[in-house]
């Protein structure tokens, strides 16, 4: 459907959400960047910037304990534990 109407921002946002749910944030980031590049500072461009910032803020950081296990924590919590 995006191929039929490449300027449909709502479809692009839905696709990015699908990628996030599927644990493919790099693909979601690409979609948000495309919207930002196309919409600049219009409402959709600003919304894409907000969603990209939220995506990056929700990224996880993994800490390695010992040599055999890794534990993934939200970035803010991992920083507090250091």
C-alpha positions in Angstrom: 0.0 0.0 0.0 2.9 2.4 0.7 4.1 1.7 -2.9 0.7 2.9 -4.2 0.9 6.2 -2.2 4.5 6.8 -0.9 3.4 10.1 0.7 0.9 8.4 3.1 2.5 9.2 6.4 0.0 7.3 8.5 0.9 4.1 6.6 4.5 4.8 7.2 3.9 5.3 10.9 2.0 2.0 11.0 4.8 0.2 9.2 7.4 1.7 11.7 5.2 0.5 14.6 5.1 -3.0 13.0 8.9 -3.0 12.8 9.2 -1.9 16.5 6.9 -4.7 17.6 8.9 -7.1 15.5 12.1 -6.0 17.2 13.5 -4.4 14.1 14.1 -0.9 15.4 16.7 -0.2 12.6 13.9 -0.5 10.0 11.6 1.7 12.0 14.3 4.3 12.3 14.7 4.3 8.5 11.0 4.9 8.0 11.0 7.8 10.5 14.0 9.3 8.8 12.2 9.1 5.4 9.2 10.9 6.9 11.5 13.6 8.4 13.3 14.1 5.1 10.1 14.4 3.2 8.0 16.4 5.6 10.7 18.6 7.2 9.1 20.7 10.0 5.4 20.1 9.0 3.3 18.3 11.6 4.1 14.8 10.2 7.8 15.6 10.2 7.7 16.7 13.8 5.7 13.6 14.8 8.3 11.5 13.1 11.0 13.3 15.1 9.1 12.6 18.3 8.7 8.9 17.5 12.3 8.5 16.5 13.4 10.1 19.8 11.0 7.8 21.7 12.4 4.8 19.9 16.0 5.7 20.8 15.0 6.4 24.4 13.4 3.0 24.7 16.5 1.2 23.4 18.0 -1.3 25.8 21.5 -1.7 27.1 22.9 -5.1 27.9 25.3 -5.6 30.7 27.5 -8.7 30.8 27.8 -10.4 34.2 30.6 -12.9 34.3 31.5 -14.5 31.0 28.4 -16.5 30.2 25.3 -14.4 30.8 24.0 -11.1 29.6 21.1 -9.2 31.1 19.3 -6.5 29.1 17.9 -3.6 31.0 16.3 -0.3 29.9 19.0 2.3 29.4 18.0 4.5 32.3 17.9 1.6 34.7 21.3 0.2 33.5 22.8 3.6 34.0 21.5 3.8 37.5 23.1 0.4 38.3 26.6 1.4 37.3 
